[in-house]
Amino acid sequence: MSEDGSADGDAEELTHTTDEGEVQMVDVGDKPDTNRRAVAAGEIRLQPSTIEAIREDKVGKGDVLATARVGAIQAVKHTWETVPMCHQIPITNVDTDFSLCEDRVELEVAVETTGKTGCEMEALEGVTTGLNVVWDMVKAVEKDEDGQYPETGIENVRVLEKEKRRPE
């Protein structure tokens, strides 16, 4: 562990297991509160005709990006319920940014908190759920004649940045 109580990256030290190998939640009680921010991104590959339908708001289920934005924010707020050993943290802000490209929708989710642990899992959950909502909203137009999705795919999900700083 480093001086501030955070893991220093030593692969020999597993923080989510006891000495006996039992799963545990990391005790962050002694860590100081810090301002934290994480940004994650990903994309869903779609047919150009689907992108055009999203752009023109002509998808039968409704406004794809507005619905996906709500889904992403809800996922951020509920990450602790779906990721084992993830702490419930006070989310202070969530920003979602969608970009429509020729053959894909890109999504960036930025999450902010003030607390004892980071928010990168929340950002990742926001991205994956937001993109899953896009897929759900457009699946009728993405299916091929056999009801399959040969070209559709969620890809390149990653953390772009994370930061931690002491409150001023």
DSSP file (Angstrom, degrees, kcal/mol; ACC not computed):
  #  RESIDUE AA STRUCTURE BP1 BP2  ACC     N-H-->O    O-->H-N    N-H-->O    O-->H-N    TCO  KAPPA ALPHA  PHI   PSI    X-CA   Y-CA   Z-CA
    1    1 A M              0   0    0      0, 0.0     6,-0.2     0, 0.0     2,-0.1   0.000 360.0 360.0 360.0 146.2    0.0    0.0    0.0
    2    2 A S    >   -     0   0    0      4,-3.0     3,-2.0     1,-0.1     6,-0.1  -0.295 360.0 -89.7 -83.2 176.6    1.1    3.6   -0.7
    3    3 A E  T 3  S+     0   0    0      1,-0.3    -1,-0.1     2,-0.1     0, 0.0   0.820 126.5  53.9 -58.3 -33.6    1.2    6.3    2.0
    4    4 A D  T 3  S-     0   0    0      2,-0.1    -1,-0.3     1,-0.1     3,-0.1   0.432 120.5-105.9 -85.3   4.3   -2.3    7.4    1.3
    5    5 A G  S <  S+     0   0    0     -3,-2.0     2,-0.2     1,-0.3    -2,-0.1   0.475  78.5 129.4  89.9   2.1   -3.7    3.8    1.8
    6    6 A S  S    S-     0   0    0      1,-0.1    -4,-3.0    -5,-0.0    -1,-0.3  -0.582  70.2 -91.3 -89.9 155.7   -4.3    3.1   -1.9
    7    7 A A        -     0   0    0     -6,-0.2    -1,-0.1    -2,-0.2    -3,-0.0  -0.378  28.3-149.6 -63.0 139.4   -3.0    0.0   -3.6
    8    8 A D        -     0   0    0      2,-0.1    -1,-0.1    -6,-0.1     3,-0.1   0.299  47.8 -97.5 -97.3  10.6    0.4    0.6   -5.1
    9    9 A G        +     0   0    0      1,-0.3     2,-0.6     4,-0.1    -2,-0.1   0.550  67.3 156.7  91.3   6.3    0.0   -1.9   -8.0
   10   10 A D    >   -     0   0    0      1,-0.2     3,-1.5     2,-0.1    -1,-0.3  -0.564  33.2-154.3 -69.4 113.9    1.8   -4.8   -6.3
   11   11 A A  T 3  S+     0   0    0     -2,-0.6    -1,-0.2     1,-0.3    -2,-0.0   0.712  90.2  64.5 -64.6 -20.2    0.3   -7.9   -8.1
   12   12 A E  T 3  S+     0   0    0      1,-0.1     2,-0.8     2,-0.0    -1,-0.3   0.718  89.7  74.9 -74.7 -20.6    1.2  -10.0   -5.1
   13   13 A E    <   -     0   0    0     -3,-1.5     2,-0.6     2,-0.0    -1,-0.1  -0.829  66.5-165.7-100.7 106.7   -1.3   -8.1   -2.9
   14   14 A L    >   -     0   0    0     -2,-0.8     3,-0.7     1,-0.1    -3,-0.1  -0.816   3.3-170.2 -92.6 119.0   -4.9   -9.0   -3.6
   15   15 A T  T 3  S+     0   0    0     -2,-0.6    -1,-0.1     1,-0.2    -2,-0.0   0.665  79.3  56.1 -85.8 -16.3   -7.1   -6.4   -2.0
   16   16 A H  T 3  S+     0   0    0     10,-0.1     8,-2.3     2,-0.1     2,-0.3   0.202 101.9  63.3-103.0  15.8  -10.5   -8.2   -2.6
   17   17 A T  B <  S-A   23   0A   0     -3,-0.7     6,-0.2     6,-0.3    -3,-0.1  -0.986  75.3-126.6-136.3 151.1   -9.5  -11.4   -0.8
   18   18 A T    >   -     0   0    0      4,-2.6     3,-1.8    -2,-0.3    -4,-0.1  -0.278  42.4 -94.4 -80.3 175.1   -8.6  -12.3    2.8
   19   19 A D  T 3  S+     0   0    0      1,-0.3    -1,-0.1     2,-0.1    -5,-0.0   0.774 129.8  55.0 -60.5 -24.7   -5.4  -14.2    3.7
   20   20 A E  T 3  S-     0   0    0      2,-0.1    -1,-0.3     1,-0.0     0, 0.0   0.447 123.4-105.7 -88.5  -1.2   -7.6  -17.3    3.6
   21   21 A G  S <  S+     0   0    0     -3,-1.8     2,-0.2     1,-0.3    -2,-0.1   0.539  71.6 143.7  90.2   7.0   -8.7  -16.6    0.0
   22   22 A E        -     0   0    0      1,-0.1    -4,-2.6    -5,-0.0    -1,-0.3  -0.564  56.1-108.0 -79.7 144.0  -12.2  -15.4    0.9
   23   23 A V  B     +A   17   0A   0     -6,-0.2     2,-0.3    -2,-0.2    -6,-0.3  -0.468  46.8 171.1 -70.5 140.3  -13.8  -12.6   -1.1
   24   24 A Q        -     0   0    0     -8,-2.3     2,-0.4    -2,-0.2     3,-0.0  -0.981  36.2-112.2-146.8 157.3  -14.1   -9.3    0.8
   25   25 A M        -     0   0    0     -2,-0.3     2,-0.2     1,-0.1    61,-0.1  -0.752  45.1-107.4 -86.6 139.9  -14.9   -5.7    0.2
   26   26 A V        -     0   0    0     59,-0.4     2,-0.8    -2,-0.4   -10,-0.1  -0.478  27.8-125.9 -68.8 133.8  -11.9   -3.4    0.6
   27   27 A D        +     0   0    0     -2,-0.2     3,-0.2     1,-0.1    -1,-0.1  -0.736  37.2 166.3 -82.7 112.4  -12.1   -1.3    3.8
   28   28 A V    >   +     0   0    0     -2,-0.8     3,-1.7     1,-0.1    -1,-0.1   0.254  40.1 112.9-107.7  10.2  -11.7    2.3    2.7
   29   29 A G  T 3  S+     0   0    0      1,-0.3    -1,-0.1     3,-0.0    -2,-0.0   0.783  77.0  47.2 -56.7 -33.1  -12.9    3.8    6.0
   30   30 A D  T 3  S+     0   0    0     -3,-0.2    -1,-0.3   -25,-0.1    -2,-0.1   0.519  89.1 103.5 -89.1  -4.6   -9.5    5.3    6.9
   31   31 A K  S <  S-     0   0    0     -3,-1.7     2,-0.1   -26,-0.1   -26,-0.1  -0.516  75.8-115.3 -77.3 145.2   -8.9    6.9    3.5
   32   32 A P        -     0   0    0      0, 0.0     2,-0.2     0, 0.0    83,-0.1  -0.449  33.4-100.1 -75.4 152.5   -9.4   10.7    3.3
   33   33 A D        +     0   0    0     -2,-0.1     2,-0.3    81,-0.1    83,-0.2  -0.521  48.1 177.7 -68.5 137.5  -12.2   12.0    1.1
   34   34 A T  E     -B  115   0B   0     81,-2.7    81,-2.3    -2,-0.2     2,-0.4  -0.960  35.7-105.5-137.2 156.8  -10.9   13.3   -2.3
   35   35 A N  E     -BC 114 165B   0    130,-3.2   130,-2.4    -2,-0.3     2,-0.4  -0.715  46.1-172.7 -80.1 129.9  -12.5   14.7   -5.4
   36   36 A R  E     +BC 113 164B   0     77,-3.2    77,-2.2    -2,-0.4     2,-0.3  -0.944  15.6 180.0-131.2 148.6  -12.5   12.1   -8.1
   37   37 A R  E     -BC 112 163B   0    126,-1.9   126,-2.8    -2,-0.4     2,-0.4  -0.993   1.4-177.6-146.1 138.7  -13.4   12.0  -11.7
   38   38 A A  E     -BC 111 162B   0     73,-2.2    73,-2.8    -2,-0.3     2,-0.4  -0.997   7.9-161.6-137.8 143.6  -13.3    9.2  -14.3
   39   39 A V  E     +BC 110 161B   0    122,-2.7   121,-2.8    -2,-0.4   122,-1.6  -0.993  11.7 179.0-126.4 128.4  -14.1    9.2  -18.0
   40   40 A A  E     -BC 109 159B   0     69,-2.5    69,-2.7    -2,-0.4     2,-0.3  -0.874   4.2-170.6-123.8 159.4  -14.9    6.0  -20.0
   41   41 A A  E     +BC 108 158B   0    117,-2.5   117,-2.4    -2,-0.3     2,-0.3  -0.955  12.6 153.8-145.7 162.0  -15.7    5.6  -23.6
   42   42 A G  E     -B  107   0B   0     65,-1.8    65,-2.7    -2,-0.3     2,-0.3  -0.955  22.4-136.0-171.5 179.8  -17.0    3.0  -26.1
   43   43 A E  E     -BC 106 155B   0    112,-2.1   112,-3.0    -2,-0.3     2,-0.5  -0.988   6.1-141.4-149.6 155.8  -18.8    2.6  -29.3
   44   44 A I  E     -BC 105 154B   0     61,-2.3    61,-2.1    -2,-0.3     2,-0.4  -0.989  22.3-138.3-120.6 123.9  -21.5    0.5  -31.0
   45   45 A R  E     +BC 104 153B   0    108,-3.4   108,-1.3    -2,-0.5    59,-0.3  -0.682  34.3 167.0 -81.8 127.5  -21.0   -0.4  -34.6
   46   46 A L        -     0   0    0     57,-2.3    96,-0.0    -2,-0.4    89,-0.0  -0.869  41.4 -85.6-136.0 166.2  -24.2    0.0  -36.7
   47   47 A Q    >>  -     0   0    0     -2,-0.3     4,-2.0     1,-0.1     3,-0.8  -0.479  39.8-119.2 -69.3 145.0  -25.3    0.1  -40.3
   48   48 A P  H 3> S+     0   0    0      0, 0.0     4,-2.3     0, 0.0     5,-0.2   0.854 115.4  57.6 -54.0 -35.2  -25.1    3.6  -41.9
   49   49 A S  H 3> S+     0   0    0      1,-0.2     4,-1.8     2,-0.2     5,-0.1   0.850 105.1  50.7 -66.0 -32.5  -28.9    3.4  -42.4
   50   50 A T  H <> S+     0   0    0     -3,-0.8     4,-2.3     2,-0.2    -1,-0.2   0.905 108.2  51.8 -69.6 -41.5  -29.4    2.9  -38.7
   51   51 A I  H  X S+     0   0    0     -4,-2.0     4,-2.8    51,-0.2    -2,-0.2   0.919 109.8  50.1 -59.3 -43.3  -27.2    5.9  -37.9
   52   52 A E  H  X S+     0   0    0     -4,-2.3     4,-2.3     1,-0.2    -1,-0.2   0.895 108.8  51.5 -63.8 -39.7  -29.3    8.0  -40.3
   53   53 A A  H  <>S+     0   0    0     -4,-1.8     5,-3.3     2,-0.2     6,-0.3   0.888 111.8  47.3 -64.3 -39.1  -32.5    6.9  -38.6
   54   54 A I  H ><5S+     0   0    0     -4,-2.3     3,-1.4     3,-0.2    -2,-0.2   0.943 111.9  50.4 -64.7 -47.1  -31.1    7.9  -35.2
   55   55 A R  H 3<5S+     0   0    0     -4,-2.8    -2,-0.2     1,-0.3    -1,-0.2   0.868 115.7  41.6 -59.1 -38.9  -30.0   11.2  -36.6
   56   56 A E  T 3<5S-     0   0    0     -4,-2.3    -1,-0.3    -5,-0.2    -2,-0.2   0.352 110.9-120.3 -92.0   5.6  -33.4   11.9  -38.1
   57   57 A D  T < 5S+     0   0    0     -3,-1.4    -3,-0.2    -4,-0.3    -4,-0.1   0.920  71.5 133.6  54.3  48.6  -35.3   10.6  -35.0
   58   58 A K      < +     0   0    0     -5,-3.3     2,-0.5    -6,-0.1    -4,-0.2  -0.034  21.9 121.9-118.0  29.0  -37.0    8.0  -37.2
   59   59 A V    >   -     0   0    0     -6,-0.3     3,-2.0     3,-0.3    79,-0.1  -0.831  64.2-132.8 -92.7 128.8  -36.5    4.9  -34.9
   60   60 A G  T 3  S+     0   0    0     -2,-0.5    -1,-0.1     1,-0.3     3,-0.1   0.732 100.5  58.4 -55.5 -29.1  -39.9    3.4  -34.0
   61   61 A K  T 3  S-     0   0    0     76,-0.5     2,-0.3     1,-0.3    -1,-0.3   0.652 113.1-107.6 -79.3 -14.1  -39.1    3.0  -30.3
   62   62 A G  S <  S-     0   0    0     -3,-2.0     2,-0.8    75,-0.1    -3,-0.3  -0.851  70.3  -0.3 126.0-162.5  -38.4    6.7  -29.9
   63   63 A D     >  -     0   0    0     -2,-0.3     4,-2.1     1,-0.2     5,-0.2  -0.547  58.7-165.8 -71.9 104.4  -35.5    9.1  -29.2
   64   64 A V  H  > S+     0   0    0     -2,-0.8     4,-2.5     1,-0.2     5,-0.2   0.924  82.3  43.0 -61.1 -50.9  -32.5    6.7  -29.1
   65   65 A L  H  > S+     0   0    0      2,-0.2     4,-2.2     1,-0.2    -1,-0.2   0.863 112.8  51.8 -72.4 -34.6  -29.9    9.0  -27.6
   66   66 A A  H  > S+     0   0    0      2,-0.2     4,-1.8     1,-0.2    -1,-0.2   0.923 113.6  45.2 -64.4 -42.5  -32.2   10.5  -25.0
   67   67 A T  H  X S+     0   0    0     -4,-2.1     4,-2.3     1,-0.2    -2,-0.2   0.907 113.0  50.1 -66.9 -41.6  -33.2    7.0  -23.8
   68   68 A A  H  X S+     0   0    0     -4,-2.5     4,-2.6    -5,-0.2    -1,-0.2   0.857 107.1  55.4 -65.2 -35.0  -29.6    5.8  -23.9
   69   69 A R  H  X S+     0   0    0     -4,-2.2     4,-2.3     2,-0.2    -1,-0.2   0.929 108.8  47.1 -62.7 -45.5  -28.6    8.9  -21.8
   70   70 A V  H  X S+     0   0    0     -4,-1.8     4,-2.6     1,-0.2    -2,-0.2   0.923 112.7  50.1 -62.1 -43.9  -31.1    8.0  -19.1
   71   71 A G  H  X S+     0   0    0     -4,-2.3     4,-2.3     1,-0.2    -2,-0.2   0.903 109.8  50.2 -61.0 -42.1  -30.0    4.4  -19.1
   72   72 A A  H  X S+     0   0    0     -4,-2.6     4,-2.2     2,-0.2    -1,-0.2   0.925 112.3  46.5 -63.1 -45.1  -26.3    5.4  -18.8
   73   73 A I  H  X S+     0   0    0     -4,-2.3     4,-2.1     1,-0.2    -2,-0.2   0.914 112.0  50.7 -65.5 -42.5  -27.0    7.7  -15.9
   74   74 A Q  H  X S+     0   0    0     -4,-2.6     4,-1.2     1,-0.2    -1,-0.2   0.906 109.5  51.5 -60.9 -40.9  -29.2    5.1  -14.1
   75   75 A A  H  < S+     0   0    0     -4,-2.3     3,-0.5     1,-0.2     4,-0.4   0.907 107.4  52.6 -63.6 -41.5  -26.4    2.5  -14.6
   76   76 A V  H >< S+     0   0    0     -4,-2.2     3,-1.1     1,-0.2     4,-0.3   0.940 110.0  48.8 -56.7 -47.5  -23.8    4.9  -13.0
   77   77 A K  H 3< S+     0   0    0     -4,-2.1    -1,-0.2     1,-0.2    -2,-0.2   0.711 117.5  41.0 -67.9 -20.8  -26.1    5.4  -10.0
   78   78 A H  T >X S+     0   0    0     -4,-1.2     3,-1.7    -3,-0.5     4,-0.6   0.212  75.9 112.7-113.8  14.8  -26.6    1.6   -9.6
   79   79 A T  H X> S+     0   0    0     -3,-1.1     4,-2.2    -4,-0.4     3,-1.7   0.892  73.0  61.0 -55.0 -42.8  -23.1    0.3  -10.2
   80   80 A W  H 34 S+     0   0    0     -4,-0.3    -1,-0.3     1,-0.3     6,-0.2   0.719 101.1  55.9 -59.7 -20.9  -22.7   -0.8   -6.6
   81   81 A E  H <4 S+     0   0    0     -3,-1.7    -1,-0.3     1,-0.1    -2,-0.2   0.671 116.5  32.6 -84.8 -17.5  -25.7   -3.1   -7.1
   82   82 A T  H << S+     0   0    0     -3,-1.7    -2,-0.2    -4,-0.6    -3,-0.1   0.637 106.3  67.5-115.2 -18.6  -24.2   -5.0  -10.1
   83   83 A V  S >< S-     0   0    0     -4,-2.2     3,-1.9     3,-0.1    -1,-0.2  -0.905  84.7-126.6-107.1 111.1  -20.5   -5.1   -9.5
   84   84 A P  T 3  S+     0   0    0      0, 0.0     3,-0.1     0, 0.0    -3,-0.1  -0.243  91.3  13.5 -56.6 140.8  -19.5   -7.3   -6.6
   85   85 A M  T 3  S+     0   0    0      1,-0.3     2,-0.4    -5,-0.1   -59,-0.4   0.503  91.8 135.7  72.2   8.2  -17.3   -5.6   -4.0
   86   86 A C    <   -     0   0    0     -3,-1.9    -1,-0.3    -6,-0.2     2,-0.1  -0.740  53.9-126.1 -87.3 130.9  -18.0   -2.1   -5.5
   87   87 A H        -     0   0    0     -2,-0.4     2,-0.6    -3,-0.1    -7,-0.1  -0.427  17.9-115.3 -73.5 147.4  -18.7    0.6   -2.9
   88   88 A Q        -     0   0    0     -8,-0.1    -1,-0.1    -2,-0.1   -11,-0.1  -0.761  45.4-172.1 -78.6 121.1  -21.9    2.7   -3.1
   89   89 A I        -     0   0    0     -2,-0.6     2,-0.9   -12,-0.1    -9,-0.1  -0.833  30.7-104.7-119.9 155.5  -20.5    6.2   -3.7
   90   90 A P        -     0   0    0      0, 0.0    24,-0.7     0, 0.0     2,-0.5  -0.675  34.6-149.8 -79.9 107.9  -22.1    9.6   -3.7
   91   91 A I  E     +D  113   0B   0     -2,-0.9    22,-0.2     1,-0.2     3,-0.1  -0.658  19.1 178.3 -78.0 124.1  -22.3   10.6   -7.4
   92   92 A T  E     +     0   0B   0     20,-2.7     2,-0.3    -2,-0.5    21,-0.2   0.667  65.1   2.8-100.2 -20.6  -22.0   14.4   -7.7
   93   93 A N  E     -D  112   0B   0     19,-1.4    19,-2.5     2,-0.0     2,-0.4  -0.957  50.9-168.8-164.5 145.4  -22.1   14.6  -11.5
   94   94 A V  E     -D  111   0B   0     -2,-0.3     2,-0.4    17,-0.2    17,-0.2  -0.984   9.4-173.2-136.0 126.1  -22.6   12.5  -14.7
   95   95 A D  E     -D  110   0B   0     15,-2.6    15,-2.7    -2,-0.4     2,-0.4  -0.972   3.7-166.5-117.2 134.8  -22.0   13.8  -18.2
   96   96 A T  E     -D  109   0B   0     -2,-0.4     2,-0.4    13,-0.2    13,-0.2  -0.965   2.8-172.3-119.2 138.6  -22.8   11.8  -21.3
   97   97 A D  E     -D  108   0B   0     11,-2.4    11,-2.0    -2,-0.4     2,-0.4  -0.939   3.4-168.9-134.9 111.5  -21.5   12.7  -24.7
   98   98 A F  E     -D  107   0B   0     -2,-0.4     2,-0.4     9,-0.2     9,-0.2  -0.787   0.6-167.7 -98.9 141.2  -22.8   10.9  -27.8
   99   99 A S  E     -D  106   0B   0      7,-2.4     7,-2.8    -2,-0.4     2,-0.7  -0.998  12.0-146.8-127.5 129.6  -21.2   11.2  -31.3
  100  100 A L  E     +D  105   0B   0     -2,-0.4     5,-0.2     5,-0.2     2,-0.2  -0.861  23.7 177.4 -95.8 118.6  -22.9    9.9  -34.4
  101  101 A C        -     0   0    0      3,-2.9     3,-0.3    -2,-0.7    -2,-0.0  -0.492  47.5 -88.4-107.1-178.8  -20.3    8.7  -37.0
  102  102 A E  S    S+     0   0    0      1,-0.2   -51,-0.2    -2,-0.2   -50,-0.2   0.886 121.3   9.4 -60.5 -40.4  -21.0    7.1  -40.3
  103  103 A D  S    S+     0   0    0    -52,-0.1   -57,-2.3     1,-0.1     2,-0.3   0.116 126.1  37.3-131.3  21.9  -21.1    3.6  -39.0
  104  104 A R  E     -B   45   0B   0     -3,-0.3    -3,-2.9   -59,-0.3     2,-0.5  -0.992  62.1-126.9-165.5 159.8  -21.1    3.9  -35.2
  105  105 A V  E     -BD  44 100B   0    -61,-2.1   -61,-2.3    -2,-0.3     2,-0.4  -0.979  27.5-156.6-111.3 126.9  -22.3    5.7  -32.2
  106  106 A E  E     -BD  43  99B   0     -7,-2.8    -7,-2.4    -2,-0.5     2,-0.4  -0.831   8.0-166.4-102.4 143.2  -19.6    6.7  -29.8
  107  107 A L  E     -BD  42  98B   0    -65,-2.7   -65,-1.8    -2,-0.4     2,-0.4  -0.996   9.3-172.7-133.3 132.4  -20.3    7.4  -26.1
  108  108 A E  E     -BD  41  97B   0    -11,-2.0   -11,-2.4    -2,-0.4     2,-0.5  -0.988   7.0-167.7-119.6 132.6  -18.2    9.1  -23.4
  109  109 A V  E     -BD  40  96B   0    -69,-2.7   -69,-2.5    -2,-0.4     2,-0.5  -0.985   1.3-167.7-123.4 124.4  -19.3    9.1  -19.8
  110  110 A A  E     -BD  39  95B   0    -15,-2.7   -15,-2.6    -2,-0.5     2,-0.4  -0.942   7.5-170.3-111.0 131.7  -17.7   11.3  -17.2
  111  111 A V  E     -BD  38  94B   0    -73,-2.8   -73,-2.2    -2,-0.5     2,-0.4  -0.958   2.2-167.3-124.0 139.2  -18.5   10.6  -13.5
  112  112 A E  E     +BD  37  93B   0    -19,-2.5   -20,-2.7    -2,-0.4   -19,-1.4  -0.959  13.7 158.5-126.8 146.6  -17.6   12.8  -10.5
  113  113 A T  E     -BD  36  91B   0    -77,-2.2   -77,-3.2    -2,-0.4     2,-0.5  -0.970  33.5-137.2-153.1 161.8  -17.7   12.0   -6.8
  114  114 A T  E     +B   35   0B   0    -24,-0.7     2,-0.3    -2,-0.3   -79,-0.2  -0.972  62.6  85.8-123.2 115.4  -16.2   13.2   -3.6
  115  115 A G  E    S-B   34   0B   0    -81,-2.3   -81,-2.7    -2,-0.5    -2,-0.1  -0.906  85.5 -66.0-176.7-158.6  -15.3   10.2   -1.4
  116  116 A K  S    S+     0   0    0     -2,-0.3     2,-0.3   -83,-0.2   -81,-0.1   0.447 104.4  41.0-101.4  -4.6  -12.9    7.5   -0.5
  117  117 A T  S    S-     0   0    0    -83,-0.1   -83,-0.1     1,-0.1   -81,-0.1  -0.965  84.7 -96.1-145.4 159.6  -12.8    5.4   -3.6
  118  118 A G        -     0   0    0     -2,-0.3     4,-0.1     1,-0.1    -2,-0.1   0.004  14.6-140.9 -74.2 177.4  -12.7    6.0   -7.4
  119  119 A C     >  +     0   0    0     -8,-0.1     4,-1.8     2,-0.1   -81,-0.2   0.063  65.3 111.5-128.9  22.6  -15.5    6.1   -9.9
  120  120 A E  H  > S+     0   0    0      1,-0.2     4,-2.4     2,-0.2     5,-0.2   0.857  78.9  54.6 -69.0 -32.8  -14.1    4.4  -13.0
  121  121 A M  H  > S+     0   0    0      1,-0.2     4,-2.6     2,-0.2    -1,-0.2   0.891 107.5  51.4 -65.3 -37.1  -16.4    1.4  -12.6
  122  122 A E  H  > S+     0   0    0      2,-0.2     4,-2.3     1,-0.2    -2,-0.2   0.905 109.6  49.3 -64.2 -41.6  -19.4    3.7  -12.6
  123  123 A A  H  X S+     0   0    0     -4,-1.8     4,-2.1     2,-0.2    -2,-0.2   0.917 112.3  48.2 -63.6 -43.1  -18.1    5.4  -15.8
  124  124 A L  H  X S+     0   0    0     -4,-2.4     4,-2.7     2,-0.2     5,-0.2   0.909 110.8  50.6 -63.9 -42.5  -17.6    2.0  -17.4
  125  125 A E  H  X S+     0   0    0     -4,-2.6     4,-2.5     1,-0.2     5,-0.3   0.901 108.9  52.8 -62.1 -40.5  -21.1    0.8  -16.4
  126  126 A G  H  X S+     0   0    0     -4,-2.3     4,-2.4     2,-0.2    -1,-0.2   0.916 111.3  46.2 -60.5 -43.3  -22.6    4.0  -17.8
  127  127 A V  H  X S+     0   0    0     -4,-2.1     4,-2.4     2,-0.2     5,-0.2   0.954 114.5  45.1 -65.2 -50.7  -20.9    3.4  -21.2
  128  128 A T  H  X S+     0   0    0     -4,-2.7     4,-2.0     1,-0.2    -2,-0.2   0.906 117.4  44.0 -65.6 -40.1  -21.8   -0.3  -21.5
  129  129 A T  H  X S+     0   0    0     -4,-2.5     4,-2.5    -5,-0.2    -1,-0.2   0.924 111.8  52.9 -70.5 -42.4  -25.4    0.3  -20.4
  130  130 A G  H  X S+     0   0    0     -4,-2.4     4,-1.8    -5,-0.3    -2,-0.2   0.915 112.7  44.9 -56.7 -43.1  -25.8    3.4  -22.6
  131  131 A L  H  X S+     0   0    0     -4,-2.4     4,-2.3     2,-0.2    -1,-0.2   0.855 110.2  54.5 -70.8 -35.0  -24.6    1.4  -25.6
  132  132 A N  H  X S+     0   0    0     -4,-2.0     4,-2.7    -5,-0.2    -2,-0.2   0.887 106.8  52.2 -63.3 -37.8  -26.8   -1.6  -24.7
  133  133 A V  H  X S+     0   0    0     -4,-2.5     4,-2.6     2,-0.2    -2,-0.2   0.917 107.1  52.1 -64.9 -42.2  -29.8    0.8  -24.7
  134  134 A V  H  X S+     0   0    0     -4,-1.8     4,-1.8     2,-0.2    -2,-0.2   0.956 110.6  48.6 -55.8 -49.2  -28.8    2.0  -28.2
  135  135 A W  H  X S+     0   0    0     -4,-2.3     4,-1.1     1,-0.2     3,-0.3   0.930 111.4  49.5 -57.3 -47.2  -28.7   -1.6  -29.3
  136  136 A D  H  < S+     0   0    0     -4,-2.7     3,-0.4     1,-0.2     4,-0.3   0.889 110.9  50.0 -60.1 -39.7  -32.1   -2.3  -27.7
  137  137 A M  H  < S+     0   0    0     -4,-2.6   -76,-0.5     1,-0.2    -1,-0.2   0.807 121.7  32.0 -70.0 -29.6  -33.7    0.8  -29.4
  138  138 A V  H >X S+     0   0    0     -4,-1.8     4,-1.5    -3,-0.3     3,-0.9   0.347  83.5 106.7-111.0   5.9  -32.4   -0.1  -32.9
  139  139 A K  H 3X S+     0   0    0     -4,-1.1     4,-1.5    -3,-0.4    -1,-0.1   0.826  74.7  60.2 -61.0 -31.4  -32.4   -3.9  -32.9
  140  140 A A  H 34 S+     0   0    0     -4,-0.3    -1,-0.3     1,-0.2    -2,-0.1   0.882 112.8  37.6 -63.1 -37.0  -35.4   -4.1  -35.2
  141  141 A V  H <4 S+     0   0    0     -3,-0.9    -1,-0.2     1,-0.2    -2,-0.2   0.631 113.9  56.8 -89.8 -13.6  -33.6   -2.2  -38.0
  142  142 A E  H  < S+     0   0    0     -4,-1.5     9,-0.3    -7,-0.2    -2,-0.2   0.709  83.7 101.1 -87.6 -21.8  -30.2   -3.8  -37.3
  143  143 A K     <  -     0   0    0     -4,-1.5     6,-0.2    -5,-0.2     2,-0.1  -0.297  66.2-136.5 -64.9 145.5  -31.4   -7.4  -37.7
  144  144 A D    >   -     0   0    0      4,-2.5     3,-2.2     1,-0.0    -1,-0.1  -0.275  41.9 -81.2 -87.0-174.9  -30.6   -9.2  -41.0
  145  145 A E  T 3  S+     0   0    0      1,-0.3    -2,-0.1     2,-0.1    -1,-0.0   0.700 132.8  52.3 -63.6 -19.0  -33.2  -11.4  -42.8
  146  146 A D  T 3  S-     0   0    0      2,-0.1    -1,-0.3     0, 0.0     3,-0.1   0.327 120.5-107.2 -96.5   6.3  -32.3  -14.3  -40.4
  147  147 A G  S <  S+     0   0    0     -3,-2.2     2,-0.2     1,-0.3    -2,-0.1   0.691  79.9 126.7  78.3  18.1  -32.9  -12.2  -37.3
  148  148 A Q        -     0   0    0     -6,-0.1    -4,-2.5     1,-0.0    -1,-0.3  -0.545  60.9-133.3-105.1 171.2  -29.1  -12.0  -36.6
  149  149 A Y        +     0   0    0     -6,-0.2    -6,-0.1    -2,-0.2     3,-0.1  -0.602  36.0 159.0-122.2  68.2  -26.8   -9.0  -36.0
  150  150 A P  S    S+     0   0    0      0, 0.0    -1,-0.1     0, 0.0    -7,-0.1   0.767  79.5  31.1 -67.9 -24.5  -23.8   -9.8  -38.2
  151  151 A E  S    S+     0   0    0     -9,-0.3     2,-0.3    -3,-0.1    -8,-0.1   0.596  97.3  97.0-106.9 -14.8  -22.5   -6.2  -38.3
  152  152 A T        +     0   0    0    -10,-0.2     2,-0.3    -3,-0.1  -106,-0.2  -0.563  46.3 150.4 -82.5 137.2  -23.6   -4.8  -34.9
  153  153 A G  E     -C   45   0B   0   -108,-1.3  -108,-3.4    -2,-0.3     2,-0.5  -0.910  43.5-132.9-167.1 139.9  -21.1   -4.8  -32.1
  154  154 A I  E     +C   44   0B   0     -2,-0.3     2,-0.3  -110,-0.2  -110,-0.2  -0.834  46.7 166.3 -90.7 128.0  -20.2   -3.0  -28.9
  155  155 A E  E     +C   43   0B   0   -112,-3.0  -112,-2.1    -2,-0.5    -2,-0.0  -0.887  35.3  26.6-141.1 163.8  -16.5   -2.3  -29.0
  156  156 A N  E     +     0   0B   0     -2,-0.3     2,-0.4     1,-0.2    -1,-0.1   0.792  60.8 174.1  56.9  39.2  -13.5   -0.5  -27.6
  157  157 A V  E     +     0   0B   0   -115,-0.1     2,-0.3    -3,-0.1  -115,-0.2  -0.661  18.8 141.8 -78.7 128.7  -14.9    0.1  -24.1
  158  158 A R  E     -C   41   0B   0   -117,-2.4  -117,-2.5    -2,-0.4     2,-0.6  -0.988  56.3 -99.8-161.3 161.9  -12.1    1.6  -21.9
  159  159 A V  E     -C   40   0B   0     -2,-0.3  -119,-0.3  -119,-0.2     3,-0.1  -0.835  28.9-173.1 -89.1 124.1  -11.2    4.1  -19.2
  160  160 A L  E     -     0   0B   0   -121,-2.8     2,-0.3    -2,-0.6  -120,-0.2   0.849  64.1 -16.0 -85.1 -38.1   -9.8    7.3  -20.8
  161  161 A E  E     -C   39   0B   0   -122,-1.6  -122,-2.7   -41,-0.0     2,-0.3  -0.991  50.1-168.3-161.7 156.0   -8.8    9.0  -17.7
  162  162 A K  E     -C   38   0B   0     -2,-0.3     2,-0.3  -124,-0.2  -124,-0.2  -0.980  12.8-174.9-146.3 145.1   -9.2    9.1  -13.9
  163  163 A E  E     -C   37   0B   0   -126,-2.8  -126,-1.9    -2,-0.3     2,-0.4  -0.971   9.9-167.8-140.8 156.1   -8.1   11.7  -11.5
  164  164 A K  E     +C   36   0B   0     -2,-0.3     2,-0.3  -128,-0.2  -128,-0.2  -0.991  14.9 164.5-143.1 130.9   -8.0   12.2   -7.7
  165  165 A R  E     -C   35   0B   0   -130,-2.4  -130,-3.2    -2,-0.4     3,-0.1  -0.997  40.0-101.2-148.4 149.9   -7.3   15.5   -5.9
  166  166 A R        -     0   0    0     -2,-0.3  -132,-0.2  -132,-0.2    -2,-0.0  -0.407  47.1-102.7 -66.2 139.7   -7.8   16.7   -2.3
  167  167 A P              0   0    0      0, 0.0    -1,-0.1     0, 0.0  -134,-0.0  -0.359 360.0 360.0 -61.6 144.9  -10.8   19.0   -1.8
  168  168 A E              0   0    0     -3,-0.1    -2,-0.1    -2,-0.0     0, 0.0   0.449 360.0 360.0 -86.7 360.0   -9.9   22.6   -1.6
